[in-house]
Amino acid sequence: MRPPLSRVHALRLRNRWKFILLVTALATVGAALCQRHGWLRIHDAELAAYDQGLTFFTRGHARSRDVLIVGIDDRTLQGIRDNARYVRNYGVYPYSRNLWARVFEHLMDEGARAIVFDGVMDERGTDESNDLALVQVLEERGISLTLGFTVNAGQPSLPRVEPVNRFPRLPAREGPPPSLPVAELAPDPFAEPQEPPPLAPEDVARALALPVDHPGLVLPALIQKPGGTGPRLPLHPVPPLPMLVPTVPGFGLVAMEEDTDGKLRRTRFAYSDGANTYATLPLAAAVDLLGAERVELAPGRLRVGARELPINLDGTAELDFGGPWQERFQAISVYAVLEDWARRREHRERGTPFVPVLPEGTFRDKVIVVGGLSVGTGDVKATPFQSEAPGLVKQAVVLEALLSGGFITQAPFALSLLLTCAVALLSVALLTLARSPLLEIVWPLALSFGFFLFTGMFLEHGRVHVLSAMPIYAGVFASLASVAFNHMFANRERERLRQAFNRFLDKTLVDQLVEQQRLPSLEGETREITAFFSDIRGFSTFSERFKDDPRALVALLNRYLTRVSSVLMAHGACLDKYIGDAVVCLFGAPLDMADHAVRACHAALAVRDEVDALRAELRQEGLPDVYTRMGLNSAEMFVGNFGSEHLLDYTAIGDGMNLAARLEGANKAYDTVILIGPRTYALAREHIEARELDRVRVAGKAEVVTLYELLARKGALPAARRATVERYAEALALYRAACFEPAMRVLEAALAADPEDGPSRALLARCAHHVSHPPAMPFEGVTNLEK
């Protein structure tokens, strides 16, 4: 016999299988549409998931045995700058091309297999002899160099040609390399520059284009990236220096190929401008190194000579970085290479001992990628492993993969779609059958973590990228549908709970407490809150005007209370009660509010503005004024439901509550609108404009309390009003020092500028009284409030 829980699950499955299948289908289709159209930022989520998996599961590759980096690092920039001879011969960055002649020459002397230059040489130097020095080295040494070229929208198109791969030539002579004194001599300022013979566009096209067979694939077009303003213009190759075109054996397109977030993750291998096909820089170099006459590029397959590599079906491939670039590739400073070249030349010409900077054999049989390493070269890109990496790292990673490694390929979309359907089915079935609140919380986290491990295993062991975001989106969609279905029953219970407690408490309070799952009880708690009291001045006289029309009085009072209550609740107040025209509310209970004092002050200012607007409306309608006064006080109070099982009243009790009520009444003595207590001022002073009014003893209390008038939000007090406040503060200090006549002069000046300032009038009258009736000394400066 099956256990009871299994029977329950079986019954739920029998009753809900149609719902489970429907949600599975809808979640799968919805996630697939998001993947296709990029909705809900799914592509960003996929890139983030891929980066996390890549950095966690695929790092730790061994250092490359085939590729070595020689770069312009900070040491190169500083070393050449500090060497007067180097500056005279090579200039400052970007250096003249005779520097590269020396570097290339030394690399070949040290047994380098080939050189890949991650840069372009399409502009003539200021001294043509430096360009000629590079050409001379390339021609005489037969250097296996692959040079980069770029594309530009303003460049004329090249004619269609039949491309042929030009292999590197053997050195023209045997024996030690000749020295090149011409590059070390100062240029003749009076010599006429010799223009190189012009090259036909067909010759340029044959040099740059590479034979690429691509059956079943459409090569990406060389056009401006989308997202810019204006039309997307076609791009065409920028020809290298004419003297380099017949000399350099290979050229490759320098394309960074960043994703939408600016990171380098994938590469294409060939592009087309509509006339010819152009290989990327690392592929162009690999074609020569592998002895291939042409490239075969097909969906899912790249063939270079005898080497065949799996790639994506669309002709792209994801880069297998294998960790930070410093761990993958040995990097040598250009300055160190240049120093070794100079020492070897000194050895040959003067017979001095040759003490190399770099160990012997550093470059032997290595493919050297040359380019910028320092941030100062401006070639910095982001990879999944590093936010700032040299751009040449991408060329090195691709070249390493082409020669001896491999790429990360994307799993077929059908497989990702099948996984998406499976995750959606598992999610909806699990949550619908279990109906566990804990599982509803844990499952989305477990889903993300589990799929992270699942796809990570594919990356680590198969170098296969399985889409992560699409299955997770489907799982989340299915989970939300299941949770909504499960909570339909719980919502019914919650609604019955609301109806039960609405008889005792305000509906808003019940809703808030139900959402917090803190249901009212007869027990209370002590917490610091801010109490708010407001009242209409002269309400008795106000109501006498409606003694013959009580309905009109009720309508006007309801209008007033609705406007005031709406403002208070918009600031998070809990309405405690209405006592005739008085409004009592709490900030910070029953809902926790760390900024309860600030909220209460801002609410009081908003109520003042709302009442001013209502007063203007009432004047136009010929109705009585509703001038409102408010008192606020913050203190620890006992809050809870007070009453019996039959009638509950959620409120607060304590001295702090009483003081708030007394502060509201104290407005009458100072002709003010809003008074706040000392604790409220201390909590909210950084967010409000307020002034100290007086020190008082309220009725029934011996304790002295400092009163503050709330004036405005921080920074919102007009300059004229601020001047009145400053004069009042000066007069109050004189008053407390028993300097009544000087205080009167300051107050008279304040009232001359601001006749409506009630506190100044009140303090002036008190000073005048003490002048005519001197108080006992020492003078304590405390006012006794009887009401």
N, C-alpha and C positions, 0 to 999 in steps of 0.2 A: 504494500500500500504506500502510495506517495505521501510525503508529509503534507500537512495542511497548507504551508506556504506555497508549495509547488502547485497545489490545486488552485489556490487563489491566482497565481500567475497564469496558469492555464486558462482559467475563466476569463481573466483580463485579456489574454491574447485572443481568445475566441471572440470576445466582444469588440475588440479594438483593432483587429488585423487590417481592416480596410483603412482605418485612420492611419495606422503605421505605414502602410504602403503609399498612401496618398502624400503624407508628409515627406517620406523618403524621396518620392519622385519630384515633388515641388522643391525640396531643398537642393537636390542634385541639379535640377534645371536652373534654379536661381543662382547657385554657385558657378555653374558653367557660363551663364550669361554675364555674371560679374567678371569672370576671367576673360571673356571675349571682348567686352566693351570697357573694361577698366572701372567698373562701378565700385563704390564703397572703398576706394583706394586699395583694391586687392593687389594691384601690381606692386605698390609700395610694401604691402605686407609680405608679399612673396619674396621681394628682394631682401627684406630684413630677415626673414626666416632662412633664406639661402645663405646669407652672410653668417648668421649664427652657426648653422650647420657646418659651413665651410671652415670657419675658424676653430670650431671645437673638434671636428672629426678628421680633418685632412692635413693638419699641420704636422711638422716633424719629418718632412722629406729630407733625404741626404743632400749634402751640398753638390751642386752640379759638377760633373766631371768633364763636360764638354764646353760649357759657356763660362766666360769670365768677363767681368765688367771693368772697363777703364774709364774713369769719369773725372769731370771737372768738379772737384769738391772744394770745400773751404780752404784746405791746404793749398790747392792749386791757385786759387784766386789770390790768397795772401802771399804765397811764395813768389809768384811771378811779379806781383805788385812791388815786393820788397827787393827784387833783383834788378838792378839798373840795366844790366846787359840783356836780360830777358825782355824787359819792357822796351828797350831800344829795338830789339829784333822782332818781337811778336806783338807788341802793343799790350793793351789791356782788354779784358773780355768785352765783346767777342774777339778772339785772337785772330791774327792774320794767318793765312793758310800755310805759310812755311812752317808754323808750329806743328800742324798736322802732318806735314811732310816728315818732320823729325820723328814724331810719335809713330807714324805708320812704318817708317823705315826701321826703327828700333824693334817694334813688335815682330816684324818679319825676320829680322836678324836673330831674334830670340826663339824662332820656330813656331810662330803663331800660324794656325791653320787657315784662318780667314779673318777679315775685319768687317764688322757691320757698323756703319756710322749712323747713329740716330740723330740726324740733322740734315739740313739742306745746304747746298752751295750754289745758289742761283743768282747771287749779286756779285759784281766785280769788286775786288778790293781796291783800296786807294793806291796801293803799290802793286802793279801787275806782276812784278818780279816774284812776289810771294806766291801768287797763283801759279806762275810758271815753275817755281820750285816744287810745288806739289805735283804738277803734271810730270815733271822730269823724274821724280822719285817713282811715280806710278808706272811710267813707261819703262824705266831702266830696271826696276825690281820686279815687274810683273805682279804687283800686289793684288791679292784676291780681296777686293773691296766691293762691298755693296753699299751704295750711297742712297740716302733718302731724297725724295722729291715730294712736293706738296701740290695742291690744286687751288685754283682761284677762279672766282666768278668772272673776273674781267679779262681772263686770259683767252686768246684766240684758240679755237679748237685745232687739234692735230688731225691730219688726214688718216684715213684708214690704211693700214699696212698689214702685211703678212708677218707677224712677229716671229722672231727667231731668238732663242736664248744664246747669248754670247758668253762662252766660258772664259774664265781668267786665262790670260796668256802666261807662258813661262817667261822667266827673266831673260832679258836680251843678252846678257853676258854672264860669265861665270866669275868666281873669285870675289874678293871683298867689295863691298859697295863703294862707288866713288863718292868723294866729298862734294858738297854743293856750296862752294864759297859765295856764289852769287847772292844767296839769300842772306848771307851775313854782312854783305856790304851795304853801305847807305845808298839809297836810290839816287840816281842822277836827276836833279830837278829840272834840267834842261833837255832831257831826252824826250823824243817824241814817242808817245805810246804806240805800240804796234797792235793794231786791231787784228784779232784772230779772224781767220777766214769764216765767212758766214756759213751756217749749217742749214741745209734744206729741212723744212718741217718733216719730210719723210724720214730723214736720218734721226731726228729727235724722237719721232714716234717709234721707230724700230729699236732705239736704245731703251726707251722707257717701257714699252709694251712687252708682255710676256705671253707665250702660248698657253691658254687655259681652255681645256675642253670641259664644258659644263652641261652635259645632257640632263634634262629634267630639272634644271635650276635656272632661274633668272638672276643674273648677277645684280647686286645692288647698284643703283645709278649714282653717279657723282653729282649730287645736287646739294643745295644749301639745306641745313638742318631745319626741320619744321619748327614753328614757334616764333620765328622772327616776323617782323613786319614786312609787308611787300611780297611780291611774287617769289617763288622758290626758283632761283636761277641755276642753270647748269654750271658745273665746275669743270675746268679743264686743267691738265698738267702744266705746271710752271717749269719750263726747260732749265736744266742746270747750266752752268757756265759752258759756253761752246767748246772751250778747250778740254773740258772734262768728259764731254759726251762720247768721243771716240776712245777715250783712255780708260775710263772706269768700266769694268766688266759687267757690273750689275746695278740696277736701280730698283728701288722699292718704294711704294707709297707709304708715307708717314701719316697714319691715321690713328688717333687715340681711341675712338670708338667708345666713348663713355656712355653709360646708361643714363636714364632721365635724372637720376640723383647725382650725377657727376662722377660715379665710381666706375673703375675699370673692372669688368667681370668677364667679358666675352670678346671674341674677335670674329671678323670675317677674313677671308683669305684673298679675295680678288674683287675688283670693282670694274665698272664699265662706264665710259663717257658716251656711249652710243656708237663709237667708231672702233675703239680698241679695248682690250682687257689689260688691267694693270694689277700686278700682285702687290700685296703688302710687303713691307720691308723684310720681316723675318722669313716670309715664304720665298721671296726673291733670293735671299741668301741661302736658304735650305736647298733650293733648286740647284744651285751651283755646287753646294757641298755634297749633295747626294748624286750628282752627275746626271740629272734629269734634263731632257730636252724640252719637256712640257709638263704641265700639271693637269691631272684629271680630277675634277670636282663634281661629285654626284650627290644626290640626297643620301645622307648618312655615311658618306665615304670620301676620303681625300687620299689621292695617290700621287706620290712624288718619287719618280724613279721606281726602285724596288720596294719602297716603304709605303705601306697603306695604313691609314689611321681612321678610326670611327669618329664621325662628327655628327652634328644634329641634322635632321632632315631638311632644314631650311638653309643649309650650307654654313651655319655658324658653329662655334664651339665655345664652351665655357673654359676659362683659364684655371689650370690646376696650380695655384700659387705655391701651395705646400708650406706656407708659413711666411713670416716677414722676410723681405728680400735679403736682408743682411745674413739670414741663416741659409738661404738657398744659393747665393752666389758670392764668390770671392770678389771683392772690389779693390781695385788698385788706383791710386791717385795719378792723374796725368802728370803731375809735378814729379813724381818718382820716376816715371818713364822718361821724362825730359832730362832729369838729372843723370840717369844711366846713359842716355844717348850722349850727353855732353862729356861724361867721364870717358866713355869709349872713344869718342873723337879725340880727346886729349891724349889718350893712350896711343892711338894710331899715329897722330901727327907729332907728338913730342916724346913718346916712349914712357910716359908716366905710368905707374902701376894702375891697373884697372880694378878698382874696388867698387863693385856694384851696390846700389841701394837695395835692389830686390834680389832674392835668392835665384840662383841659376835654375832654369827650367820652369820658371813661373808661368810662362806663356806657351811652352812647347805643346803643340797639337791642340791648342785651345782655340775656340771661336771667340773673338774679342768683340764685345759690344761697347762702342765708344759713344759717350754723350755726357749730359749734365747730371751731376749728383747733388750739387749744392742748391739750396733754395734761391740763391742769388742768380742762378741761370734761368729762372722762371719756368722751368719744366718740372712742375710738381703736380702729382695727381693722387687721387684717393683710391685705395683698393679695399676689399673686405677686411684685410689684415691691418691696414695702416691708413690713417687719415691723410698723411703726407708721405708720398713715396715718389722717387724720381720716375719721370715718364718712361725712361728707357727700360724700366723693370718689365713693362708689358712686352717689349720686344724680346727681352731675354727669356721670359717665361714661354712665349710662343715658340721661339727658336729652340729652346730646350725640349719642348714637347715634340716638335717636328723631327728633331735629330734622334732622340733616345727615349722620350717619355710618352706622354699622351695627353688627351684633353678630357674634360668632364663633359658628358653628353646628357641631353635631356631625355627622360623616359618618354615613350610614345604617349600622345595625349589620351589614347584609348585606355592605357593602364592607369593614368591619373584619374580619368573619369570613373573607371571601375572602383578605384579606391575611394573616390568621393561618394559614390553610391553606397559602398559598404559602411563608411563612417556615418553617413546620414541614417542608414537603417539601424546600425548599432545604437546610435544616440537616441533615436525616438523610441526604439523598442525597450532599451534599458530604463529610460526615465518614465515611460508610460507604464511599464509593468511593475517597476519597483516603487514608484511614488514615494521616494524618500527625500525629505528636504535637504538632508546632508548630502545626498548624492547629487541633487540639483546644483549645489554649490561646488562640490568637488569635481564633478564630471568635466566641465569646460576646462578646468586647469589640468586634469589628468589627460584630457584629449590633446591639448596643446603639447604637453610634455611627452606623452606617448608617441605622438606623431613626429615630434622632434627626434626622438631616439630611432624611430622606424626609418625615416628618411635619411638620418645620419648614417645608419648602417649601409644604405645604398651608396652614399657618398664615399664612405671609408673603404668599403670592400669592392665596389663595382664601378666607382667613379661615375655614377649615374645620378642625375638630378631629377628626383620625383617631386612634382608640384606639391607644395605644402599648404599654401593659403586656400586653394580651392576646396580640398577636403575639410579643412578646419572651418571654413565658412559654412559649408554644408552641415557639418556637425553642430555648429552654433545655431544655424537656422532651425534645424530639427529639434535641438534642445529647447530653444525658445518656444516652439510650437507645443512641445510636450509639457513644458512647465506651465504655459498658459492653459492648456487643457486640464492639467492636474489641479490648478488653482481655481478653476471654475467652481469646484465644490467648496474650497476654503473660502472663496469670496462670498458664497451664500451665507456661510456661518458668520463672517465678518459683518455682513449687512444686517443680520439679525442682532448682532452685538451693538451695532450703531443704533438701531431702532430702540433697543432696550435702554441705552444710556442717554439717548437724546432727550428722554423725559426729565433727566436730572441736570445735564450739563449742556453748555453751548455746543452746537453741532461742529463748529470749527475745532474746538478743543478735543471733542471725541475723535474726529478724523485724524488729528495730529497724534493723539495718543495711540490710536489703533495702528497707524502706520509705524509708530515706534515700538509697538507691541508692549506698551506700558499702560496697562489698564488701571483705571481709578480704583482706589481702595480707601478704607477709612483710616489707614495709616498715613502719616505725614513724614516730612524730612526737613532738616535745616539746611538752607543753602543761601548764598548771597544772591539777591535779586535787586531789581530796581522797581519801585512802586511808583505809579503815576496816578495823580488825582487832578481832575479838572472840574470847573464849576462855572456857571453863568453868573456874572455880577448882577446883583439885584433881582434875582429870579422871582422873589415874592411880588415886587412891584410889576415885574414883567408879566406874571401870570394874572394879575388883577385886570389887565386890559382885556383878558379873554373870559372874564367871569360869566358873561352872557353867551359865550360861544366856546364851550370846552372842546368841541371837536376841532376847532381851528387851532387851539392850543396844542392838542395832541398831534395834529398834523405838522405843526411847526417844530415841535419838540422832536418828533420822529425824524424830520428832515435834518435837523441839527445833529442828532445822535448818529444818524446814518453816515453823514459826511465825516464826522469826527472819528467814528469807529472804523470806517474804511481806511482812513489814513493810518490810524494806529496799527491795525492788523497788517497793512502793507509793510510795516516796519517790524513785524514779528511779535506784536503784542498779544498777550492772552487776555481777552476781555474777562474781567472778574465780575463786575456787576454794574447796573445803572441804579443810582439812588436819585430819583427825580431827574433833575437836569445834570447831575454829577455823573462822571464816568470814572470808573476805577479799573485799572488794568495792571498787569504784571509783565515785566520783561525778564526772561531767564528762568521761568517756570511756567508750565511743567516741562517745557523744552529747554535743554541746556543751551546757553548762549554765553560765550566767553566775553562778548562785547555788549552785554546787556545795557550798561550805562550809556555807551555811545549810541546804541539804537534808540534808547529812551529819549535822549537829548535831541537827536535828529527827528524823532517822531514828534516831539513837542514843538519844534520849530516848524515842521510841516503842518501840524494842527493849527498853529498860529496863522500861517499863510492861508490855509483852507478856510478858517473862520473869518479872516479878513475878506476873502472873496465872497463868502456867504453874507457877511454884513452889508457889503455893497449891494448884493442882490436884494436883500431885505429892505434897504433904504429906498431902492427904486420901486419896490412893491408897497411901500408905505407901512411896513411891518416893524415891530420893535427890534431894538438892537440885541445881539447875543454876544456881547463882549465877554470873552472867556479868559479865566485865569487858571494857571497850572502849577502844580508842585510835584517835584521829583525827589526821591531819596533812595539811596542804595545802602543796603545793610543785610546782615544775615537775619533771615526771618524763617519762621516755621510755616511751610506750605503743605497743603494737602486738602483732602476732602473732609469738611467739617459738617457734622449733622448726624443723621441716623441712617439705618438701612433703607428707610423710606424716602428720605430727601437728603441729597448731597449738595454741598456748595464748595467748589474748589476755590480757595482763597488763601491769603497769607495773614498771619497775625504776628504782633511783636511791636516793640517801640519804633522800629524803622518804618512800619506802616503808619503808625500814628504821626510820626514826624512829617511824612509826605503829605498827610492831610493838613497838618498845621502850616506847612510851607505854602500850600495852595491858599489858605486863608490869610497868610502874612502878606500876600501881594497887595492887599488893600492898604496896609500901612505904608507901603513904599510906592504905590501907584505903578506897579510892575505887572508883567504878564506871566513870566515864567521864573520861578525860584527853584534852585536845586540845593541839595545838601552837600556837606563837605566831602563825603565819600564819593558821591556822584561826580563832583568836580575833579577829584583826584583821579578817578578812573577814565574820565572823558576829556581831560584838559588839552590833550594833544590833538583833539578833533573838533573843538568848539571854541567860540569866543565868549568869554564870560567875565564878569567883574565881581569882586568882593563887595557886598553891600554893608554888612553889619555883623556884629556878634550879639546874639540874642539868647534870652531864656524863654522858652515856650511855656505856656500855662501848664502847671503841674509838674515841672521839671526844674531841678536846680542846675543841671548841666548847661554850660554855655555852648552854643552852636553857631558856627560861622555860616552866614547866608551868602549865596552867590546868585546873581541874575544871569540867566542864559540869554545871550544876545543874538548869536548867529553861528553858522558853521565856520570852521577854521578858514581864515582868509577872506571871509565874505562880509566883514564889517566895514561900512563906509568910513572914509577918512574923517568926515565931520563928526560922526558918532564916536570914532576912536578918540578924537580930541576931548570930547565930553567925558569919556571913561577915564582918560588920564587925569583930567582936572578933578574928577570925583575921587580918584585914588589919592591925589595930593591932599584934597580937603579932608578925607577920612583919616589920613595920617596925622594931620594937624588937630583934628577933632579928638583923636585918641590921646594926643599929647596935651589935651586941655587948652589948646591955642584956638579958642573959639572965634575970635574976631578975625585973625588971618584966614581961618577956614571959611568964614562967611564971605570974605572978599573973593576967594577962589571960586566959591559956589555961585556968587552973583555973576562972575565972569562966565562961568559955565552956562548959567541960565540965560544970560544975554545972547549966547551963541545957540543955545538949544532950549528954548522955553518949555518944551514938552517933557523934559527929563524929570520924571517923578521922584527918583531917589535924591536928586540934587535939591528939589524943593523940600523933601522931608528932612534931609540932613540940615538944610539951612534953617528950617523952623526949630529944630532941636538945638542948633548952635545959638540961635537968638534967645531961646528959653534959658539956656545955661548962662548967657551973658547977663540976663536980667535976674536970674535965680541961680547963682553959682552953686555947683554941686559940691558934695563933700570930697575931700582929697584924702588919699590919692584917688584919682579919677579912673575907674575901671573901663569906661567906654562900652558898657553892655546895656542893651535895650531889653526891657521886659515886655513880652507880648502876652496880653491877657487872653486873646482869642486865637 
